[in-house]
Amino acid sequence: MTQYNYQDQYEQTAHAYPQQPQHQQPQQPQQSAALAGQFAQRFQLLAGNIERVIRGKHEAIELALICLFAEGHLLIEDVPGTGKTTLARSLAASVDAEWRRIQFTPDLLPSDITGVSIFNQAHQKFEFHQGPVFANIVLADEINRASPKTQAALLEVMEERRVTVDAEPHPVPRPFLVVATQNPVDMDGTYPLPEAQLDRFLMKISVGYPDHASEVEVLKGGPTGPQVERLPVVARATDVAGMIDFASRIHVADPVYDYIVGLCGATRTSPHLRLGASPRGSLALLRAARVKAAAAGRHYVVPEDVKALAVPVLAHRLILTPEAELREVGAASALGEILAGMPVPQAA
């Protein structure tokens, strides 16, 4: 396997740190290492705060925070009662930022999400009234209960972070995160999200049932235990924006780029898959891996960061062949075969 020293290559190219303002001196590796340590501390502080309400789900919480700092969006699919909405609300309560909840129903209209222009008789002109999507964190609850037309209202804002109404663009604030929840698609009264919409989500995860000990703690806490409404704010919106900027500058060595592209390319030729990951999936995996590296206190990405995030970032973007569906081969297992058969570049 290829031997490579990721940290040494970072130190050799620190002068080419991406997205560095021209009027500032390039950050030295020691400075970046210190900032990565601060990032990891704030990341764990947020995770610990959310875990006061969501017990025994550290991995799901970590993935949700990675979506926030990678400027992606999160889709949580699970059966009712497992804490999907509570996870999203706990994340919003931990950050001093504006958040809105949209309850998706069959009669919800696109304008109920994006907003609408209303004629002002006093000023004799149309004025745009913002919808609930104009917030830092938007909870789209039970998104697959709304019609496809209403679901499509989120397509533009999730990708371009703006809403166009009457040919006028209206940007949403930064940071901007959509946390959507949905019940399994085999439940009555649901409209499965199309591939184009699924591809807008950085990750798709499942919370799952708690383990025995965690569920006992939930029962013991009861109404007097930690609640979302009483969670302290541990980060400001400006803090989150700064962490997003830092994560986007985490160093990535050339072999890691090759590994990401090779992994996504293998999904396009797999015999189990009719549709593989698009370049948007490659970019999503790169952004998520950078945040995971920073959350671990590192200022450089290693292949293990990519492997750990491959399934939540890529699996929902893949479409199985009819033969694979008949054999009940899931997208996650097909991706697992690709990961197992692809050589991983090793650090020297």
TORKOL-4160 file (C-alpha; in steps of 0.2 Angstrom, whole numbers, padded with zeros to 4 digits, m for minus):
348
<pt num="1" X="0000" Y="0000" Z="0000"/>
<pt num="2" X="0005" Y="0018" Z="m0002"/>
<pt num="3" X="0015" Y="0025" Z="0012"/>
<pt num="4" X="0012" Y="0044" Z="0015"/>
<pt num="5" X="0015" Y="0056" Z="0030"/>
<pt num="6" X="m0001" Y="0067" Z="0030"/>
<pt num="7" X="0006" Y="0079" Z="0043"/>
<pt num="8" X="0023" Y="0082" Z="0035"/>
<pt num="9" X="0015" Y="0086" Z="0019"/>
<pt num="10" X="0004" Y="0098" Z="0028"/>
<pt num="11" X="0019" Y="0107" Z="0035"/>
<pt num="12" X="0027" Y="0108" Z="0018"/>
<pt num="13" X="0012" Y="0116" Z="0010"/>
<pt num="14" X="0006" Y="0127" Z="0025"/>
<pt num="15" X="0010" Y="0143" Z="0014"/>
<pt num="16" X="m0004" Y="0137" Z="0002"/>
<pt num="17" X="m0017" Y="0135" Z="0015"/>
<pt num="18" X="m0034" Y="0137" Z="0005"/>
<pt num="19" X="m0046" Y="0151" Z="0008"/>
<pt num="20" X="m0034" Y="0162" Z="0017"/>
<pt num="21" X="m0037" Y="0181" Z="0016"/>
<pt num="22" X="m0023" Y="0190" Z="0006"/>
<pt num="23" X="m0020" Y="0203" Z="0019"/>
<pt num="24" X="m0017" Y="0190" Z="0033"/>
<pt num="25" X="m0001" Y="0180" Z="0036"/>
<pt num="26" X="m0003" Y="0161" Z="0032"/>
<pt num="27" X="m0006" Y="0151" Z="0048"/>
<pt num="28" X="0008" Y="0140" Z="0054"/>
<pt num="29" X="0006" Y="0122" Z="0058"/>
<pt num="30" X="0007" Y="0125" Z="0076"/>
<pt num="31" X="m0006" Y="0139" Z="0075"/>
<pt num="32" X="m0018" Y="0127" Z="0066"/>
<pt num="33" X="m0015" Y="0113" Z="0078"/>
<pt num="34" X="m0020" Y="0124" Z="0092"/>
<pt num="35" X="m0035" Y="0130" Z="0083"/>
<pt num="36" X="m0040" Y="0112" Z="0079"/>
<pt num="37" X="m0039" Y="0108" Z="0098"/>
<pt num="38" X="m0050" Y="0123" Z="0102"/>
<pt num="39" X="m0062" Y="0117" Z="0088"/>
<pt num="40" X="m0062" Y="0099" Z="0096"/>
<pt num="41" X="m0066" Y="0107" Z="0113"/>
<pt num="42" X="m0081" Y="0117" Z="0107"/>
<pt num="43" X="m0087" Y="0102" Z="0097"/>
<pt num="44" X="m0087" Y="0090" Z="0112"/>
<pt num="45" X="m0095" Y="0104" Z="0123"/>
<pt num="46" X="m0110" Y="0105" Z="0110"/>
<pt num="47" X="m0111" Y="0086" Z="0109"/>
<pt num="48" X="m0111" Y="0084" Z="0128"/>
<pt num="49" X="m0124" Y="0097" Z="0130"/>
<pt num="50" X="m0135" Y="0088" Z="0118"/>
<pt num="51" X="m0132" Y="0071" Z="0126"/>
<pt num="52" X="m0140" Y="0078" Z="0142"/>
<pt num="53" X="m0157" Y="0075" Z="0133"/>
<pt num="54" X="m0152" Y="0062" Z="0120"/>
<pt num="55" X="m0145" Y="0048" Z="0130"/>
<pt num="56" X="m0133" Y="0034" Z="0122"/>
<pt num="57" X="m0133" Y="0041" Z="0105"/>
<pt num="58" X="m0116" Y="0049" Z="0104"/>
<pt num="59" X="m0113" Y="0044" Z="0086"/>
<pt num="60" X="m0129" Y="0051" Z="0079"/>
<pt num="61" X="m0126" Y="0068" Z="0089"/>
<pt num="62" X="m0108" Y="0068" Z="0082"/>
<pt num="63" X="m0114" Y="0066" Z="0064"/>
<pt num="64" X="m0127" Y="0080" Z="0066"/>
<pt num="65" X="m0114" Y="0092" Z="0072"/>
<pt num="66" X="m0103" Y="0087" Z="0058"/>
<pt num="67" X="m0117" Y="0092" Z="0046"/>
<pt num="68" X="m0118" Y="0109" Z="0055"/>
<pt num="69" X="m0100" Y="0113" Z="0053"/>
<pt num="70" X="m0099" Y="0106" Z="0035"/>
<pt num="71" X="m0113" Y="0117" Z="0030"/>
<pt num="72" X="m0123" Y="0102" Z="0025"/>
<pt num="73" X="m0140" Y="0096" Z="0029"/>
<pt num="74" X="m0146" Y="0081" Z="0039"/>
<pt num="75" X="m0160" Y="0069" Z="0035"/>
<pt num="76" X="m0165" Y="0058" Z="0050"/>
<pt num="77" X="m0176" Y="0043" Z="0046"/>
<pt num="78" X="m0183" Y="0031" Z="0059"/>
<pt num="79" X="m0199" Y="0025" Z="0067"/>
<pt num="80" X="m0209" Y="0036" Z="0078"/>
<pt num="81" X="m0204" Y="0039" Z="0096"/>
<pt num="82" X="m0185" Y="0037" Z="0094"/>
<pt num="83" X="m0180" Y="0055" Z="0097"/>
<pt num="84" X="m0178" Y="0062" Z="0079"/>
<pt num="85" X="m0186" Y="0078" Z="0083"/>
<pt num="86" X="m0179" Y="0080" Z="0100"/>
<pt num="87" X="m0161" Y="0078" Z="0093"/>
<pt num="88" X="m0165" Y="0092" Z="0080"/>
<pt num="89" X="m0172" Y="0103" Z="0094"/>
<pt num="90" X="m0158" Y="0100" Z="0106"/>
<pt num="91" X="m0145" Y="0105" Z="0093"/>
<pt num="92" X="m0155" Y="0121" Z="0090"/>
<pt num="93" X="m0156" Y="0125" Z="0108"/>
<pt num="94" X="m0138" Y="0123" Z="0111"/>
<pt num="95" X="m0134" Y="0136" Z="0098"/>
<pt num="96" X="m0139" Y="0155" Z="0101"/>
<pt num="97" X="m0146" Y="0156" Z="0083"/>
<pt num="98" X="m0163" Y="0158" Z="0076"/>
<pt num="99" X="m0172" Y="0142" Z="0072"/>
<pt num="100" X="m0189" Y="0137" Z="0065"/>
<pt num="101" X="m0199" Y="0122" Z="0065"/>
<pt num="102" X="m0210" Y="0117" Z="0050"/>
<pt num="103" X="m0223" Y="0103" Z="0052"/>
<pt num="104" X="m0225" Y="0095" Z="0035"/>
<pt num="105" X="m0243" Y="0090" Z="0031"/>
<pt num="106" X="m0252" Y="0085" Z="0015"/>
<pt num="107" X="m0260" Y="0102" Z="0014"/>
<pt num="108" X="m0244" Y="0112" Z="0016"/>
<pt num="109" X="m0240" Y="0124" Z="0002"/>
<pt num="110" X="m0223" Y="0129" Z="m0005"/>
<pt num="111" X="m0226" Y="0147" Z="0000"/>
<pt num="112" X="m0229" Y="0142" Z="0018"/>
<pt num="113" X="m0210" Y="0137" Z="0018"/>
<pt num="114" X="m0202" Y="0150" Z="0007"/>
<pt num="115" X="m0213" Y="0165" Z="0010"/>
<pt num="116" X="m0224" Y="0176" Z="m0001"/>
<pt num="117" X="m0225" Y="0193" Z="m0009"/>
<pt num="118" X="m0240" Y="0203" Z="m0003"/>
<pt num="119" X="m0246" Y="0220" Z="m0011"/>
<pt num="120" X="m0244" Y="0235" Z="0001"/>
<pt num="121" X="m0257" Y="0247" Z="m0003"/>
<pt num="122" X="m0249" Y="0261" Z="0007"/>
<pt num="123" X="m0233" Y="0260" Z="m0003"/>
<pt num="124" X="m0241" Y="0254" Z="m0019"/>
<pt num="125" X="m0229" Y="0239" Z="m0021"/>
<pt num="126" X="m0226" Y="0221" Z="m0017"/>
<pt num="127" X="m0217" Y="0217" Z="m0001"/>
<pt num="128" X="m0209" Y="0200" Z="0002"/>
<pt num="129" X="m0214" Y="0192" Z="0019"/>
<pt num="130" X="m0201" Y="0179" Z="0024"/>
<pt num="131" X="m0206" Y="0161" Z="0027"/>
<pt num="132" X="m0200" Y="0150" Z="0041"/>
<pt num="133" X="m0185" Y="0144" Z="0030"/>
<pt num="134" X="m0176" Y="0160" Z="0034"/>
<pt num="135" X="m0168" Y="0154" Z="0050"/>
<pt num="136" X="m0151" Y="0147" Z="0055"/>
<pt num="137" X="m0158" Y="0130" Z="0059"/>
<pt num="138" X="m0174" Y="0124" Z="0051"/>
<pt num="139" X="m0182" Y="0108" Z="0057"/>
<pt num="140" X="m0192" Y="0100" Z="0043"/>
<pt num="141" X="m0203" Y="0088" Z="0053"/>
<pt num="142" X="m0210" Y="0073" Z="0044"/>
<pt num="143" X="m0204" Y="0080" Z="0027"/>
<pt num="144" X="m0211" Y="0065" Z="0018"/>
<pt num="145" X="m0229" Y="0068" Z="0023"/>
<pt num="146" X="m0230" Y="0083" Z="0012"/>
<pt num="147" X="m0233" Y="0083" Z="m0007"/>
<pt num="148" X="m0218" Y="0082" Z="m0019"/>
<pt num="149" X="m0222" Y="0100" Z="m0025"/>
<pt num="150" X="m0220" Y="0106" Z="m0007"/>
<pt num="151" X="m0204" Y="0096" Z="m0004"/>
<pt num="152" X="m0197" Y="0104" Z="m0019"/>
<pt num="153" X="m0198" Y="0121" Z="m0011"/>
<pt num="154" X="m0183" Y="0116" Z="m0002"/>
<pt num="155" X="m0172" Y="0112" Z="m0017"/>
<pt num="156" X="m0165" Y="0129" Z="m0021"/>
<pt num="157" X="m0162" Y="0135" Z="m0003"/>
<pt num="158" X="m0153" Y="0119" Z="0002"/>
<pt num="159" X="m0141" Y="0120" Z="m0012"/>
<pt num="160" X="m0139" Y="0139" Z="m0015"/>
<pt num="161" X="m0144" Y="0146" Z="0002"/>
<pt num="162" X="m0156" Y="0158" Z="m0006"/>
<pt num="163" X="m0175" Y="0159" Z="m0010"/>
<pt num="164" X="m0181" Y="0166" Z="m0027"/>
<pt num="165" X="m0198" Y="0174" Z="m0026"/>
<pt num="166" X="m0205" Y="0184" Z="m0041"/>
<pt num="167" X="m0187" Y="0183" Z="m0049"/>
<pt num="168" X="m0180" Y="0191" Z="m0033"/>
<pt num="169" X="m0166" Y="0182" Z="m0024"/>
<pt num="170" X="m0167" Y="0182" Z="m0005"/>
<pt num="171" X="m0152" Y="0175" Z="0004"/>
<pt num="172" X="m0155" Y="0165" Z="0021"/>
<pt num="173" X="m0143" Y="0168" Z="0036"/>
<pt num="174" X="m0127" Y="0159" Z="0039"/>
<pt num="175" X="m0125" Y="0147" Z="0047"/>
<pt num="176" X="m0139" Y="0138" Z="0038"/>
<pt num="177" X="m0144" Y="0120" Z="0042"/>
<pt num="178" X="m0160" Y="0110" Z="0037"/>
<pt num="179" X="m0163" Y="0095" Z="0049"/>
<pt num="180" X="m0177" Y="0085" Z="0041"/>
<pt num="181" X="m0185" Y="0070" Z="0049"/>
<pt num="182" X="m0195" Y="0056" Z="0041"/>
<pt num="183" X="m0204" Y="0040" Z="0045"/>
<pt num="184" X="m0199" Y="0025" Z="0035"/>
<pt num="185" X="m0206" Y="0026" Z="0017"/>
<pt num="186" X="m0217" Y="0010" Z="0019"/>
<pt num="187" X="m0228" Y="0019" Z="0032"/>
<pt num="188" X="m0245" Y="0025" Z="0026"/>
<pt num="189" X="m0247" Y="0043" Z="0020"/>
<pt num="190" X="m0229" Y="0046" Z="0015"/>
<pt num="191" X="m0222" Y="0053" Z="m0001"/>
<pt num="192" X="m0204" Y="0046" Z="m0004"/>
<pt num="193" X="m0191" Y="0060" Z="m0007"/>
<pt num="194" X="m0185" Y="0059" Z="m0025"/>
<pt num="195" X="m0166" Y="0056" Z="m0029"/>
<pt num="196" X="m0163" Y="0075" Z="m0033"/>
<pt num="197" X="m0169" Y="0080" Z="m0015"/>
<pt num="198" X="m0160" Y="0066" Z="m0006"/>
<pt num="199" X="m0144" Y="0071" Z="m0015"/>
<pt num="200" X="m0146" Y="0088" Z="m0006"/>
<pt num="201" X="m0143" Y="0081" Z="0011"/>
<pt num="202" X="m0126" Y="0079" Z="0017"/>
<pt num="203" X="m0130" Y="0064" Z="0027"/>
<pt num="204" X="m0144" Y="0052" Z="0031"/>
<pt num="205" X="m0144" Y="0044" Z="0048"/>
<pt num="206" X="m0155" Y="0034" Z="0060"/>
<pt num="207" X="m0156" Y="0037" Z="0078"/>
<pt num="208" X="m0162" Y="0019" Z="0083"/>
<pt num="209" X="m0168" Y="0013" Z="0099"/>
<pt num="210" X="m0158" Y="0017" Z="0115"/>
<pt num="211" X="m0149" Y="0003" Z="0124"/>
<pt num="212" X="m0156" Y="m0004" Z="0140"/>
<pt num="213" X="m0146" Y="0007" Z="0152"/>
<pt num="214" X="m0149" Y="0023" Z="0142"/>
<pt num="215" X="m0168" Y="0019" Z="0142"/>
<pt num="216" X="m0168" Y="0016" Z="0161"/>
<pt num="217" X="m0160" Y="0033" Z="0163"/>
<pt num="218" X="m0173" Y="0041" Z="0152"/>
<pt num="219" X="m0187" Y="0033" Z="0163"/>
<pt num="220" X="m0179" Y="0038" Z="0179"/>
<pt num="221" X="m0177" Y="0056" Z="0174"/>
<pt num="222" X="m0195" Y="0057" Z="0169"/>
<pt num="223" X="m0203" Y="0074" Z="0169"/>
<pt num="224" X="m0189" Y="0081" Z="0181"/>
<pt num="225" X="m0175" Y="0076" Z="0170"/>
<pt num="226" X="m0165" Y="0087" Z="0157"/>
<pt num="227" X="m0177" Y="0094" Z="0144"/>
<pt num="228" X="m0174" Y="0103" Z="0128"/>
<pt num="229" X="m0182" Y="0120" Z="0135"/>
<pt num="230" X="m0169" Y="0120" Z="0149"/>
<pt num="231" X="m0153" Y="0116" Z="0139"/>
<pt num="232" X="m0140" Y="0130" Z="0141"/>
<pt num="233" X="m0134" Y="0139" Z="0125"/>
<pt num="234" X="m0115" Y="0134" Z="0123"/>
<pt num="235" X="m0111" Y="0142" Z="0106"/>
<pt num="236" X="m0116" Y="0158" Z="0097"/>
<pt num="237" X="m0120" Y="0159" Z="0078"/>
<pt num="238" X="m0104" Y="0169" Z="0076"/>
<pt num="239" X="m0094" Y="0155" Z="0084"/>
<pt num="240" X="m0102" Y="0142" Z="0073"/>
<pt num="241" X="m0098" Y="0153" Z="0058"/>
<pt num="242" X="m0080" Y="0154" Z="0063"/>
<pt num="243" X="m0079" Y="0135" Z="0066"/>
<pt num="244" X="m0086" Y="0132" Z="0048"/>
<pt num="245" X="m0073" Y="0143" Z="0041"/>
<pt num="246" X="m0059" Y="0135" Z="0050"/>
<pt num="247" X="m0065" Y="0117" Z="0045"/>
<pt num="248" X="m0065" Y="0122" Z="0027"/>
<pt num="249" X="m0047" Y="0126" Z="0028"/>
<pt num="250" X="m0042" Y="0109" Z="0036"/>
<pt num="251" X="m0028" Y="0102" Z="0025"/>
<pt num="252" X="m0031" Y="0087" Z="0014"/>
<pt num="253" X="m0016" Y="0077" Z="0006"/>
<pt num="254" X="m0016" Y="0072" Z="m0012"/>
<pt num="255" X="m0018" Y="0053" Z="m0008"/>
<pt num="256" X="m0034" Y="0057" Z="0002"/>
<pt num="257" X="m0041" Y="0066" Z="m0013"/>
<pt num="258" X="m0037" Y="0051" Z="m0024"/>
<pt num="259" X="m0045" Y="0040" Z="m0011"/>
<pt num="260" X="m0061" Y="0050" Z="m0010"/>
<pt num="261" X="m0062" Y="0050" Z="m0029"/>
<pt num="262" X="m0058" Y="0032" Z="m0031"/>
<pt num="263" X="m0071" Y="0027" Z="m0018"/>
<pt num="264" X="m0085" Y="0037" Z="m0027"/>
<pt num="265" X="m0079" Y="0031" Z="m0044"/>
<pt num="266" X="m0081" Y="0013" Z="m0038"/>
<pt num="267" X="m0099" Y="0016" Z="m0034"/>
<pt num="268" X="m0102" Y="0020" Z="m0052"/>
<pt num="269" X="m0096" Y="0004" Z="m0058"/>
<pt num="270" X="m0102" Y="m0008" Z="m0044"/>
<pt num="271" X="m0113" Y="m0022" Z="m0051"/>
<pt num="272" X="m0125" Y="m0020" Z="m0036"/>
<pt num="273" X="m0128" Y="m0001" Z="m0041"/>
<pt num="274" X="m0138" Y="0006" Z="m0055"/>
<pt num="275" X="m0133" Y="0024" Z="m0050"/>
<pt num="276" X="m0117" Y="0029" Z="m0040"/>
<pt num="277" X="m0112" Y="0044" Z="m0031"/>
<pt num="278" X="m0111" Y="0060" Z="m0040"/>
<pt num="279" X="m0097" Y="0073" Z="m0039"/>
<pt num="280" X="m0108" Y="0082" Z="m0026"/>
<pt num="281" X="m0106" Y="0066" Z="m0016"/>
<pt num="282" X="m0087" Y="0067" Z="m0017"/>
<pt num="283" X="m0088" Y="0086" Z="m0012"/>
<pt num="284" X="m0099" Y="0081" Z="0003"/>
<pt num="285" X="m0088" Y="0067" Z="0009"/>
<pt num="286" X="m0073" Y="0079" Z="0008"/>
<pt num="287" X="m0082" Y="0093" Z="0018"/>
<pt num="288" X="m0088" Y="0080" Z="0031"/>
<pt num="289" X="m0070" Y="0072" Z="0033"/>
<pt num="290" X="m0063" Y="0089" Z="0036"/>
<pt num="291" X="m0075" Y="0093" Z="0050"/>
<pt num="292" X="m0072" Y="0075" Z="0058"/>
<pt num="293" X="m0053" Y="0079" Z="0057"/>
<pt num="294" X="m0055" Y="0095" Z="0066"/>
<pt num="295" X="m0067" Y="0087" Z="0079"/>
<pt num="296" X="m0053" Y="0075" Z="0083"/>
<pt num="297" X="m0041" Y="0089" Z="0086"/>
<pt num="298" X="m0031" Y="0087" Z="0070"/>
<pt num="299" X="m0027" Y="0100" Z="0057"/>
<pt num="300" X="m0026" Y="0087" Z="0043"/>
<pt num="301" X="m0037" Y="0073" Z="0036"/>
<pt num="302" X="m0033" Y="0055" Z="0036"/>
<pt num="303" X="m0041" Y="0041" Z="0026"/>
<pt num="304" X="m0050" Y="0034" Z="0042"/>
<pt num="305" X="m0060" Y="0050" Z="0043"/>
<pt num="306" X="m0066" Y="0046" Z="0025"/>
<pt num="307" X="m0070" Y="0028" Z="0029"/>
<pt num="308" X="m0080" Y="0032" Z="0045"/>
<pt num="309" X="m0091" Y="0044" Z="0035"/>
<pt num="310" X="m0093" Y="0035" Z="0019"/>
<pt num="311" X="m0109" Y="0026" Z="0023"/>
<pt num="312" X="m0119" Y="0041" Z="0031"/>
<pt num="313" X="m0113" Y="0053" Z="0017"/>
<pt num="314" X="m0115" Y="0041" Z="0002"/>
<pt num="315" X="m0127" Y="0027" Z="0005"/>
<pt num="316" X="m0143" Y="0037" Z="0002"/>
<pt num="317" X="m0136" Y="0044" Z="m0015"/>
<pt num="318" X="m0135" Y="0026" Z="m0022"/>
<pt num="319" X="m0148" Y="0017" Z="m0032"/>
<pt num="320" X="m0148" Y="m0002" Z="m0032"/>
<pt num="321" X="m0150" Y="m0013" Z="m0047"/>
<pt num="322" X="m0166" Y="m0024" Z="m0048"/>
<pt num="323" X="m0155" Y="m0039" Z="m0045"/>
<pt num="324" X="m0148" Y="m0032" Z="m0029"/>
<pt num="325" X="m0165" Y="m0028" Z="m0023"/>
<pt num="326" X="m0171" Y="m0045" Z="m0026"/>
<pt num="327" X="m0156" Y="m0052" Z="m0016"/>
<pt num="328" X="m0159" Y="m0039" Z="m0002"/>
<pt num="329" X="m0142" Y="m0031" Z="m0004"/>
<pt num="330" X="m0143" Y="m0014" Z="0004"/>
<pt num="331" X="m0134" Y="0002" Z="m0002"/>
<pt num="332" X="m0124" Y="0002" Z="0014"/>
<pt num="333" X="m0118" Y="m0016" Z="0012"/>
<pt num="334" X="m0114" Y="m0013" Z="m0006"/>
<pt num="335" X="m0104" Y="0002" Z="m0001"/>
<pt num="336" X="m0096" Y="m0009" Z="0013"/>
<pt num="337" X="m0089" Y="m0021" Z="0000"/>
<pt num="338" X="m0082" Y="m0007" Z="m0010"/>
<pt num="339" X="m0073" Y="0000" Z="0006"/>
<pt num="340" X="m0066" Y="m0017" Z="0010"/>
<pt num="341" X="m0059" Y="m0020" Z="m0007"/>
<pt num="342" X="m0051" Y="m0003" Z="m0010"/>
<pt num="343" X="m0033" Y="0000" Z="m0004"/>
<pt num="344" X="m0031" Y="0013" Z="0009"/>
<pt num="345" X="m0016" Y="0024" Z="0008"/>
<pt num="346" X="m0005" Y="0022" Z="0024"/>
<pt num="347" X="0004" Y="0035" Z="0034"/>
<pt num="348" X="0023" Y="0033" Z="0034"/>
